[in-house]
Amino acid sequence: MKEFMYYFQIDRLTIFEVEFLTYSTNPAPLFATEAMKFIRSKRDYGDSGQCQEEVLKEGIYARRFFDKWDRLHLHKLTPEEYLELSADIEKLKKRYNYIEDIRDCFGDSAGQKKKPVFSFGEIMELSKMKLKQPG
């Protein structure tokens, strides 16, 4: 199973992160999500981390994705869960602008760069893109 990190532009101020990666020296990759909401000037985040319920509006696809998968936050995935998750990520990719990084492993053992993979500037540029569609 490939490890991945995605940042999705939900609206002009909100970013939703979906990842499956090896943190530091953990022996296996774990699934996680988080959200970030910029302050209006986009010089910093007003909210970030485990604030998905606060910043992802009810009814939008990203919120439904979060509600479905939150039960596996910081867990290993079975091959079946990984396949289903991958299919749901493809649906996110059709709805939202995104940036991605996919690797064999993000952990120290692979000599790979650890989080953050994307700079604040890259995430800010994602937030400035013309929205694909609402929600």
C-alpha positions, 0 to 999 in steps of 0.5 A: 500500500502506497503512503499518501498525503492530500490537501483539498481546497474546500473553499477559499479559507478551508483546507482538508488534509487526508493522509496515510503515512508513517510518522517518524519511526512508527513501524506502519503507516496510519490514517489521519485527517485534519483541517485548517481554516485561514484567517482572512489575510491568509497569513496564518491559520485561525483553526487547525488540527482536529477541528473538522467538525467545526470547519467542514460544513454539514452536508458537503462531501468532505464532511461526509468523507470525514464522518465516514472515516473518522473512526479509523483516525490514527489506525492501520488500514486493512487492504480492503479499507485502503481500497475503499478509502482510495475510491472515496479519495478519488471522489474528493479529487473530482470535487475539490482542487488538491495537491498530493504526494504519494510515496512508498514510505514517508518515515525515517527508515526510508530516508524520506522527508517528514511532515510537513511535505507541503510548505505553508506557501503551497497550501496558501496557493491551493486556497487561492485557486478558483473553486471546482464546485461548491461543497 
